[in-house]
């Protein structure tokens, strides 16, 4: 079917907005993979365009949606030039995030799922701390909001700066403590250094399960310092039947345990590729801590 002129004009406008926006200097790039999220996408985008920090870009990747998500994205992009819209065939959230990383211009990276929201000052808080402390990563609190249930909080421990470059026992313990908190976190609970990601060409794997844990484990090998921010900056919504809801039961964590060899193998390959094979020991340790913590909660 031949596209009509309005469809062509819309596509040209979106492409133009992507080019213009991505040429602008920004502090924070917020990456949002989108797949059939029409019910909640507007809520997510409203939380992003309302950030108190204006120097951001919002990279939305339409991962082959078959609902009205593409139209929603295009409408928002027309009204806010900070929004970049990319479209690809359905390849999973990891590959969608890679598409955004390949086009990101911000100094710092935040990830947001299309059915979740960021607190209004999230970008400002993260950029301020990363700029003033020159840290490689921030781990902050998040709310898990189950529909028809009381919201629970995912803590990041006490707000504290950790230096990992020290060669004494205190420096080693700092990294262990930090990693114990990291392994209990998610990519949407962190602020990352874009330079560090690009320097080591760190990207998500094609897997649709545990691709986020592989990314975090590999990133941990690269950091020299970090910051645990005791403040809630993210809202994670769990609906019945959604991935977030399933993640709250034992069967999900059992499936994650089954994926551990895949996680370890990918971390090992990344460590060898970047000539730091001994750092794989850290991954073994934090994976053990992660699985043990899940068993203790059941």
Residue frames relative to the residue before (quaternion, step in Angstrom):
aa qw qx qy qz dx dy dz
X 1.0000 0.0000 0.0000 0.0000 0.00 0.00 0.00
X 0.4115 -0.7229 0.5047 0.2309 3.55 -0.86 0.96
X 0.4194 -0.7200 0.4824 0.2702 3.63 -0.70 0.98
X 0.4336 -0.6849 0.5122 0.2837 3.55 -1.09 0.68
X 0.7114 -0.4915 0.3014 0.4019 3.55 -1.29 0.32
X 0.6286 0.5452 -0.3481 0.4318 3.59 1.05 -0.69
X 0.6295 0.5243 -0.3334 0.4666 3.58 1.06 -0.76
X 0.6533 0.5149 -0.3121 0.4590 3.57 0.98 -0.89
X 0.6570 0.5189 -0.3116 0.4494 3.58 0.94 -0.89
X 0.6358 0.5281 -0.3222 0.4615 3.56 1.02 -0.83
X 0.6693 0.5016 -0.3008 0.4582 3.56 0.90 -0.94
X 0.6464 0.5142 -0.3166 0.4664 3.58 0.96 -0.85
X 0.6454 0.5264 -0.3207 0.4511 3.59 0.98 -0.86
X 0.6688 0.4981 -0.3084 0.4577 3.57 0.89 -0.92
X 0.6507 0.5070 -0.3250 0.4624 3.57 0.94 -0.83
X 0.6480 0.5224 -0.3122 0.4580 3.57 0.99 -0.83
X 0.6547 0.5091 -0.3163 0.4606 3.58 0.98 -0.84
X 0.6100 0.5455 -0.3485 0.4570 3.58 1.10 -0.69
X 0.6775 0.4966 -0.2940 0.4559 3.58 0.87 -0.97
X 0.6902 0.4843 -0.2874 0.4543 3.58 0.82 -0.99
X 0.6795 0.5038 -0.2948 0.4445 3.55 0.91 -0.95
X 0.7132 0.4739 -0.2670 0.4422 3.56 0.86 -0.96
X 0.5989 0.5341 -0.3716 0.4669 3.59 1.25 -0.09
X 0.6060 0.5793 -0.3452 0.4220 3.57 1.25 -0.34
X 0.4749 -0.6636 0.4970 0.2951 3.60 -1.04 0.80
X 0.0064 0.8038 -0.5926 0.0517 3.56 -0.79 1.05
X 0.4712 -0.6669 0.5018 0.2853 3.55 -1.23 0.50
X 0.8227 0.1236 -0.0113 0.5548 3.56 0.85 -1.01
X 0.1717 -0.7409 0.6412 0.1023 3.54 -1.04 0.89
X 0.1427 -0.7761 0.6109 0.0637 3.57 -0.73 1.10
X 0.1760 -0.8171 0.5468 0.0481 3.58 -0.59 1.20
X 0.0260 -0.8130 0.5793 -0.0525 3.56 -0.75 1.14
X 0.1735 -0.7615 0.6149 0.1088 3.63 -0.47 1.14
X 0.1176 -0.8218 0.5572 0.0185 3.59 -0.81 0.98
X 0.1545 0.7613 -0.6203 0.1086 3.55 -0.85 1.03
X 0.8355 -0.1846 0.0810 0.5112 3.57 -0.55 1.24
X 0.3657 0.7471 -0.4659 0.3018 3.56 0.81 1.07
X 0.1990 0.8443 -0.4858 0.1080 3.59 1.18 0.47
X 0.6342 0.5621 -0.3418 0.4061 3.61 1.03 -0.69
X 0.8221 0.2483 -0.0853 0.5052 3.58 0.98 -0.81
X 0.4519 0.7379 -0.4282 0.2607 3.59 1.24 -0.24
X 0.6442 0.5287 -0.3322 0.4417 3.60 0.93 -0.82
X 0.6262 0.5324 -0.3350 0.4606 3.58 1.00 -0.79
X 0.6483 0.5158 -0.3071 0.4683 3.57 0.99 -0.86
X 0.7030 0.4722 -0.2734 0.4561 3.57 0.76 -1.02
X 0.6083 0.5507 -0.3528 0.4496 3.60 1.05 -0.69
X 0.6627 0.4977 -0.3123 0.4643 3.58 1.00 -0.77
X 0.6726 0.4988 -0.2971 0.4588 3.59 1.12 -0.58
X 0.6948 0.4503 -0.2868 0.4819 3.60 0.89 -0.86
X 0.6676 0.4939 -0.2939 0.4732 3.60 1.26 -0.33
X 0.3430 0.7534 -0.4973 0.2599 3.60 1.22 0.23
X 0.5046 -0.6644 0.4626 0.2999 3.57 -1.01 0.83
X 0.6468 0.4391 -0.3118 0.5400 3.58 1.22 -0.39
X 0.2905 -0.7931 0.5141 0.1496 3.56 -0.57 1.16
X 0.6587 0.5326 -0.3094 0.4320 3.61 1.09 -0.69
X 0.4211 0.6687 -0.4983 0.3567 3.56 0.54 1.20
X 0.1805 -0.7155 0.6476 0.1902 3.52 -1.38 0.14
X 0.2437 -0.7617 0.5896 0.1127 3.55 -1.08 0.79
X 0.1086 -0.8254 0.5539 0.0053 3.55 -0.30 1.32
X 0.0423 -0.8155 0.5760 -0.0378 3.56 -0.29 1.31
X 0.1101 -0.8001 0.5887 0.0335 3.56 -0.74 1.07
X 0.2555 -0.7583 0.5862 0.1271 3.54 -0.54 1.22
X 0.1702 -0.8291 0.5310 0.0420 3.55 -0.30 1.33
X 0.7660 -0.3887 0.2004 0.4711 3.58 0.63 1.15
X 0.1829 0.8119 -0.5335 0.1510 3.59 1.03 0.72
X 0.2476 -0.7721 0.5705 0.1312 3.56 -1.12 0.75
X 0.6045 0.5217 -0.3645 0.4791 3.59 1.28 0.12
X 0.7346 -0.4253 0.2929 0.4401 3.59 -1.15 -0.48
X 0.3066 0.7822 -0.4954 0.2208 3.61 1.20 0.27
X 0.6502 0.5128 -0.3480 0.4394 3.67 0.84 -0.78
X 0.6511 0.5111 -0.3189 0.4617 3.60 0.96 -0.81
X 0.6358 0.5231 -0.3249 0.4655 3.58 1.01 -0.81
X 0.6518 0.5139 -0.3111 0.4629 3.57 0.93 -0.88
X 0.6703 0.5046 -0.3024 0.4524 3.58 0.89 -0.90
X 0.6357 0.5313 -0.3290 0.4532 3.58 1.00 -0.79
X 0.6746 0.4786 -0.2956 0.4780 3.57 0.94 -0.86
X 0.6412 0.5375 -0.3255 0.4404 3.60 1.01 -0.79
X 0.6186 0.5493 -0.3383 0.4485 3.58 1.11 -0.65
X 0.7483 0.4141 -0.2035 0.4766 3.56 1.08 -0.76
X 0.7773 0.1859 -0.1146 0.5900 3.60 1.23 -0.25
X 0.3143 -0.7993 0.4867 0.1595 3.57 -0.36 1.25
X 0.5442 0.6082 -0.4080 0.4091 3.60 1.24 -0.07
X 0.6242 0.5415 -0.3292 0.4570 3.58 1.27 -0.28
X 0.1083 -0.7652 0.6335 0.0387 3.56 -0.85 1.07
X 0.1423 -0.7999 0.5804 0.0548 3.59 -0.79 1.01
X 0.0408 -0.7781 0.6268 -0.0072 3.55 -0.87 1.03
X 0.1642 -0.7919 0.5835 0.0741 3.57 -1.05 0.75
X 0.0778 0.7858 -0.6091 0.0739 3.55 -0.98 0.89
X 0.6114 -0.5018 0.4369 0.4283 3.57 -1.29 0.13
X 0.6223 -0.5630 0.3891 0.3800 3.55 -1.18 0.52
X 0.0869 0.8118 -0.5650 0.1189 3.56 -0.51 1.26
X 0.6298 -0.5353 0.3389 0.4494 3.58 1.26 0.03
X 0.6610 -0.5565 0.3415 0.3697 3.59 -1.21 0.53
X 0.6191 0.5653 -0.3555 0.4132 3.59 1.04 -0.67
X 0.6894 0.4576 -0.2728 0.4908 3.57 0.86 -0.97
X 0.6064 0.5435 -0.3539 0.4601 3.59 1.09 -0.66
X 0.6515 0.4962 -0.3147 0.4798 3.58 0.98 -0.80
X 0.6160 0.5449 -0.3505 0.4482 3.60 1.04 -0.69
X 0.6113 0.5509 -0.3434 0.4527 3.58 1.03 -0.79
X 0.6738 0.4793 -0.2866 0.4838 3.55 0.98 -0.85
X 0.6409 0.5259 -0.3307 0.4509 3.61 0.94 -0.83
X 0.6394 0.5368 -0.3231 0.4457 3.58 1.02 -0.75
X 0.7622 0.3512 -0.1807 0.5129 3.58 1.19 -0.52
X 0.4726 0.7028 -0.4258 0.3185 3.60 1.27 -0.10
X 0.2036 -0.7925 0.5694 0.0794 3.56 -1.11 0.83
X 0.5441 0.6534 -0.3903 0.3531 3.61 1.22 -0.24
X 0.5648 -0.5904 0.4585 0.3496 3.56 -1.27 0.43
X 0.7892 0.2000 -0.0805 0.5750 3.54 1.13 -0.71
X 0.2865 -0.7751 0.5512 0.1150 3.54 -1.16 0.75
X 0.0197 -0.7510 0.6598 0.0129 3.54 -1.03 0.91
X 0.2332 -0.7581 0.5933 0.1376 3.56 -1.14 0.70
X 0.0017 -0.7885 0.6147 -0.0201 3.57 -1.03 0.82
X 0.3649 -0.7141 0.5511 0.2308 3.58 -0.86 0.93
X 0.6148 -0.6224 0.3561 0.3285 3.56 -1.09 0.76
X 0.7206 0.3950 -0.2547 0.5098 3.61 1.19 -0.31
X 0.6233 0.5119 -0.3393 0.4840 3.58 1.29 0.30
X 0.2887 -0.7542 0.5596 0.1865 3.58 -1.29 -0.02
X 0.3380 -0.6828 0.6046 0.2323 3.51 -1.35 0.43
X 0.5099 -0.6031 0.5106 0.3399 3.54 -1.17 0.60
X 0.6626 -0.5663 0.3107 0.3791 3.64 -1.02 0.72
X 0.7670 0.3584 -0.1976 0.4942 3.60 1.01 -0.73
X 0.3115 0.7940 -0.4833 0.1974 3.61 1.24 0.23
X 0.7013 0.4616 -0.2739 0.4691 3.58 0.76 -1.01
X 0.6463 0.5236 -0.3174 0.4554 3.57 0.99 -0.83
X 0.6639 0.5104 -0.3048 0.4537 3.59 0.87 -0.96
X 0.7010 0.4798 -0.2802 0.4470 3.57 0.81 -1.00
X 0.6783 0.4830 -0.3054 0.4619 3.59 0.87 -0.89
X 0.6326 0.5425 -0.3307 0.4428 3.59 1.02 -0.78
X 0.6950 0.4673 -0.2770 0.4711 3.58 0.88 -0.95
X 0.6773 0.4870 -0.3024 0.4611 3.58 0.92 -0.86
X 0.6475 0.5090 -0.3184 0.4694 3.58 1.06 -0.67
X 0.7416 0.4402 -0.2371 0.4473 3.58 0.78 -1.04
X 0.7665 0.3501 -0.1881 0.5045 3.59 1.07 -0.71
X 0.2994 -0.7782 0.4980 0.2384 3.58 1.30 -0.22
X 0.3068 0.7612 -0.5104 0.2570 3.57 0.86 0.98
X 0.5167 -0.6626 0.4637 0.2809 3.55 -1.24 0.52
X 0.8098 0.0243 0.0151 0.5860 3.58 1.16 -0.49
X 0.1496 -0.7387 0.6474 0.1131 3.54 -1.26 0.56
X 0.1310 -0.7557 0.6374 0.0743 3.54 -1.04 0.86
X 0.0285 -0.8313 0.5541 -0.0323 3.59 -0.58 1.16
X 0.6382 -0.5391 0.3955 0.3815 3.56 -1.31 0.26
X 0.0844 -0.7774 0.6205 0.0596 3.55 -1.28 0.43
X 0.3565 -0.6962 0.5785 0.2313 3.54 -1.23 0.56
X 0.1688 -0.7252 0.6528 0.1393 3.56 -1.09 0.76
X 0.1083 -0.8241 0.5559 -0.0002 3.54 -0.44 1.26
X 0.1123 -0.7830 0.6107 0.0363 3.55 -0.44 1.25
X 0.4688 -0.6810 0.4825 0.2893 3.56 -0.80 0.99
X 0.8235 0.1484 -0.1779 0.5179 3.55 -0.98 1.02
X 0.6922 0.3745 -0.2945 0.5421 3.57 1.23 0.38
X 0.5955 -0.5614 0.4314 0.3796 3.53 -1.28 0.32
X 0.5097 -0.6588 0.4626 0.3036 3.56 -0.97 0.85
X 0.1891 -0.7558 0.6163 0.1153 3.54 -1.13 0.73
X 0.3700 -0.7424 0.5241 0.1930 3.55 -1.22 0.48
X 0.2413 -0.7348 0.6164 0.1480 3.55 -1.08 0.82
X 0.2079 -0.8361 0.4955 0.1102 3.61 -0.16 1.24
X 0.3185 -0.7225 0.5774 0.2080 3.55 -1.29 0.36
X 0.5690 -0.5714 0.3615 0.4681 3.58 1.29 0.37
X 0.7396 -0.4035 0.2789 0.4609 3.58 -1.25 -0.16
X 0.5483 -0.6100 0.4575 0.3435 3.54 -1.09 0.72
X 0.2723 0.7678 -0.5236 0.2493 3.57 -0.48 1.14
X 0.3901 -0.6901 0.5642 0.2306 3.54 -1.20 0.71
X 0.1148 -0.7926 0.5964 0.0544 3.57 -0.99 0.86
X 0.1699 -0.7465 0.6353 0.1014 3.54 -0.90 0.98
X 0.1728 -0.8110 0.5549 0.0674 3.56 -0.84 0.97
X 0.5536 0.6437 -0.3814 0.3657 3.57 1.25 -0.13
X 0.4960 0.6568 -0.4360 0.3639 3.61 1.23 -0.18
X 0.3831 -0.7542 0.4940 0.2010 3.57 -0.97 0.85
X 0.5864 0.5871 -0.3811 0.4076 3.60 1.23 -0.16
X 0.7375 -0.4178 0.2917 0.4433 3.57 -1.33 0.02
X 0.6104 0.5626 -0.3557 0.4293 3.58 1.07 -0.71
X 0.6480 0.5144 -0.3199 0.4616 3.56 1.00 -0.80
X 0.6467 0.5116 -0.3167 0.4688 3.58 0.99 -0.81
X 0.6639 0.4967 -0.3076 0.4668 3.58 0.96 -0.84
X 0.5847 0.5733 -0.3699 0.4389 3.58 1.09 -0.66
X 0.6799 0.4850 -0.2979 0.4623 3.55 0.90 -0.89
X 0.6377 0.5240 -0.3318 0.4569 3.57 0.99 -0.79
X 0.6567 0.5012 -0.3088 0.4714 3.58 0.92 -0.91
X 0.6643 0.5063 -0.3074 0.4559 3.56 0.91 -0.90
X 0.6802 0.4896 -0.2979 0.4569 3.58 0.90 -0.86
X 0.5967 0.5545 -0.3681 0.4483 3.58 1.07 -0.62
X 0.6642 0.4636 -0.2963 0.5061 3.56 1.10 -0.66
X 0.6302 0.5528 -0.3325 0.4322 3.57 1.00 -0.78
X 0.6868 0.5036 -0.3033 0.4275 3.59 0.85 -0.94
X 0.6665 0.4654 -0.3011 0.4985 3.56 1.22 -0.39
X 0.6119 0.5686 -0.3327 0.4376 3.55 1.30 0.03
X 0.3411 -0.6956 0.5882 0.2321 3.53 -1.39 -0.13
X 0.6575 -0.5280 0.3366 0.4191 3.59 -1.16 0.41
X 0.6629 0.4986 -0.3163 0.4604 3.60 1.12 -0.58
X 0.6337 0.5135 -0.3221 0.4807 3.57 1.31 0.07
X 0.6978 0.4475 -0.2374 0.5064 3.55 1.32 0.18
X 0.2358 -0.7008 0.6474 0.1848 3.51 -1.38 0.36
X 0.1765 -0.8279 0.5312 0.0365 3.57 -0.67 1.17
X 0.4739 -0.6308 0.5331 0.3056 3.54 -1.30 0.41
X 0.3943 -0.7320 0.5058 0.2297 3.57 -0.65 1.10
X 0.6255 0.5499 -0.3393 0.4372 3.59 1.00 -0.79
X 0.6642 0.5036 -0.3035 0.4616 3.57 0.96 -0.87
X 0.6344 0.5274 -0.3227 0.4640 3.58 0.99 -0.81
X 0.7153 0.4567 -0.2584 0.4614 3.57 0.86 -0.96
X 0.6095 0.5768 -0.3568 0.4105 3.58 1.02 -0.79
X 0.7675 0.3067 -0.1621 0.5391 3.57 1.02 -0.82
X 0.3886 -0.7512 0.4550 0.2787 3.58 1.32 0.21
X 0.2072 0.7955 -0.5336 0.1988 3.55 0.93 0.95
X 0.0684 0.7894 -0.6036 0.0884 3.54 -0.82 1.06
X 0.5816 -0.5680 0.4487 0.3712 3.56 -1.29 0.28
X 0.4692 -0.6490 0.5163 0.3034 3.54 -1.19 0.57
X 0.6238 -0.5640 0.3957 0.3691 3.56 -1.28 0.22
X 0.4785 0.6851 -0.4360 0.3339 3.60 1.25 -0.17
X 0.3576 -0.7367 0.5340 0.2102 3.57 -1.12 0.66
X 0.7045 0.3133 -0.2383 0.5906 3.58 1.32 0.00
X 0.8501 0.1356 -0.1402 0.4891 3.56 -0.96 0.95
X 0.3851 0.7208 -0.5025 0.2823 3.63 1.16 0.21
X 0.6350 0.5295 -0.3290 0.4563 3.57 1.14 -0.62
X 0.6529 0.5060 -0.3186 0.4649 3.59 1.02 -0.76
X 0.6083 0.5378 -0.3510 0.4664 3.58 1.04 -0.70
X 0.6491 0.5251 -0.3100 0.4549 3.57 0.94 -0.91
X 0.6813 0.4855 -0.2926 0.4631 3.58 0.85 -0.96
X 0.6489 0.5222 -0.3288 0.4451 3.61 0.89 -0.90
X 0.6713 0.4876 -0.3001 0.4708 3.58 0.91 -0.89
X 0.6477 0.5214 -0.3250 0.4505 3.58 0.97 -0.81
X 0.6028 0.5739 -0.3580 0.4232 3.59 1.02 -0.77
X 0.6257 0.5581 -0.3406 0.4254 3.58 1.03 -0.74
X 0.7103 0.5019 -0.2427 0.4296 3.57 1.15 -0.64
X 0.6350 0.6051 -0.3304 0.3487 3.58 1.10 -0.67
X 0.2738 -0.7422 0.5895 0.1633 3.54 -1.26 0.59
X 0.7937 0.0113 0.0015 0.6082 3.57 1.23 -0.39
X 0.0687 -0.8034 0.5908 0.0265 3.54 -1.26 0.24
X 0.2594 -0.7547 0.5837 0.1502 3.54 -1.31 0.14
X 0.2160 -0.7499 0.6153 0.1118 3.55 -0.88 1.04
X 0.1195 -0.8279 0.5477 0.0186 3.55 -0.37 1.27
X 0.2412 -0.7879 0.5540 0.1187 3.56 -0.52 1.21
X 0.5212 0.5806 -0.4536 0.4306 3.53 0.47 1.27
X 0.4100 -0.7214 0.5053 0.2368 3.57 -0.94 0.88
X 0.0150 -0.8277 0.5591 -0.0457 3.56 -0.60 1.20
X 0.7638 0.3159 -0.1598 0.5398 3.60 1.25 -0.22
X 0.1638 -0.7671 0.6138 0.0890 3.56 -1.14 0.76
X 0.1329 -0.8086 0.5732 0.0009 3.52 -0.55 1.30
X 0.1806 -0.8232 0.5342 0.0665 3.59 -0.39 1.26
X 0.1336 -0.7908 0.5960 0.0404 3.56 -0.89 1.02
X 0.0780 -0.7998 0.5952 0.0020 3.54 -0.57 1.22
X 0.6091 -0.5529 0.4133 0.3905 3.55 -1.14 0.57
X 0.7961 0.2389 -0.2042 0.5172 3.53 -0.71 1.11
X 0.5819 0.5764 -0.3834 0.4269 3.59 1.24 -0.25
X 0.6702 -0.4888 0.3679 0.4202 3.55 -1.30 0.30
X 0.6411 0.5337 -0.3276 0.4436 3.57 0.98 -0.82
X 0.6593 0.5038 -0.3064 0.4665 3.57 1.01 -0.81
X 0.6496 0.5127 -0.3114 0.4671 3.56 0.98 -0.85
X 0.6225 0.5802 -0.3294 0.4091 3.56 1.08 -0.78
X 0.6354 0.5546 -0.3311 0.4231 3.57 1.19 -0.36
X 0.6816 0.4711 -0.3138 0.4636 3.61 1.18 -0.11
X 0.6954 -0.5140 0.3254 0.3826 3.55 -1.30 0.42
X 0.6278 0.5715 -0.3494 0.3965 3.58 0.99 -0.80
X 0.6172 0.5433 -0.3515 0.4475 3.57 1.04 -0.71
X 0.7036 0.4572 -0.2807 0.4660 3.57 0.83 -0.94
X 0.5778 0.5498 -0.3782 0.4699 3.59 1.18 -0.46
X 0.6500 0.5042 -0.3154 0.4731 3.58 0.99 -0.82
X 0.6269 0.5236 -0.3374 0.4680 3.57 1.07 -0.70
X 0.6241 0.5321 -0.3443 0.4570 3.59 1.01 -0.75
X 0.6285 0.5385 -0.3275 0.4558 3.57 1.03 -0.79
X 0.6767 0.5003 -0.2777 0.4633 3.57 1.16 -0.66
X 0.4192 0.7519 -0.4461 0.2450 3.62 1.24 -0.21
X 0.6399 0.5159 -0.3588 0.4422 3.66 0.86 -0.77
X 0.6346 0.5252 -0.3250 0.4646 3.58 1.03 -0.77
X 0.6475 0.5151 -0.3138 0.4658 3.57 0.99 -0.86
X 0.6817 0.4974 -0.2868 0.4534 3.56 0.85 -1.00
X 0.6538 0.5230 -0.3169 0.4455 3.57 0.94 -0.86
X 0.6751 0.4847 -0.2963 0.4707 3.58 0.93 -0.85
X 0.6302 0.5169 -0.3304 0.4759 3.59 1.07 -0.70
X 0.6456 0.5213 -0.3176 0.4589 3.56 0.99 -0.85
X 0.6487 0.5132 -0.3197 0.4622 3.61 0.93 -0.85
X 0.6484 0.5135 -0.3146 0.4657 3.57 0.99 -0.83
X 0.6582 0.5129 -0.3092 0.4561 3.59 0.97 -0.87
X 0.6657 0.4927 -0.3019 0.4722 3.59 0.93 -0.87
X 0.6355 0.5465 -0.3253 0.4378 3.57 0.95 -0.89
X 0.7641 0.3373 -0.1756 0.5210 3.56 1.04 -0.81
X 0.5007 -0.7140 0.3836 0.3038 3.54 1.30 0.55
X 0.5938 0.5133 -0.4074 0.4669 3.56 0.83 1.01
X 0.0247 0.8668 -0.4974 0.0258 3.60 0.80 1.02
X 0.6262 0.5614 -0.3572 0.4062 3.59 1.05 -0.64
X 0.5939 0.5879 -0.3658 0.4097 3.58 1.16 -0.44
X 0.4891 0.6484 -0.4482 0.3735 3.58 1.22 -0.14
X 0.5230 0.6297 -0.4100 0.4024 3.59 1.22 -0.44
X 0.6135 0.5511 -0.3441 0.4489 3.58 1.05 -0.76
X 0.6573 0.5177 -0.3161 0.4472 3.57 0.95 -0.86
X 0.6263 0.5243 -0.3391 0.4669 3.58 1.00 -0.80
X 0.6647 0.5186 -0.3040 0.4436 3.56 0.94 -0.91
X 0.7306 0.4331 -0.2650 0.4565 3.57 0.71 -1.00
X 0.5897 0.5459 -0.3717 0.4649 3.59 1.14 -0.51
X 0.6335 0.5215 -0.3230 0.4716 3.56 1.04 -0.78
X 0.6515 0.5099 -0.3078 0.4699 3.57 0.97 -0.91
X 0.6472 0.5393 -0.3147 0.4373 3.57 0.96 -0.91
X 0.7106 0.4504 -0.2739 0.4660 3.58 0.78 -1.02
X 0.6311 0.5341 -0.3338 0.4528 3.59 1.00 -0.78
X 0.6471 0.5221 -0.3201 0.4540 3.58 0.98 -0.83
X 0.6516 0.5116 -0.3197 0.4599 3.59 1.02 -0.77
X 0.6407 0.5136 -0.3302 0.4654 3.58 1.00 -0.77
X 0.6585 0.5252 -0.3099 0.4411 3.58 0.98 -0.82
X 0.6666 0.5042 -0.3019 0.4586 3.57 1.16 -0.54
X 0.6503 0.5230 -0.3167 0.4509 3.58 1.23 -0.28
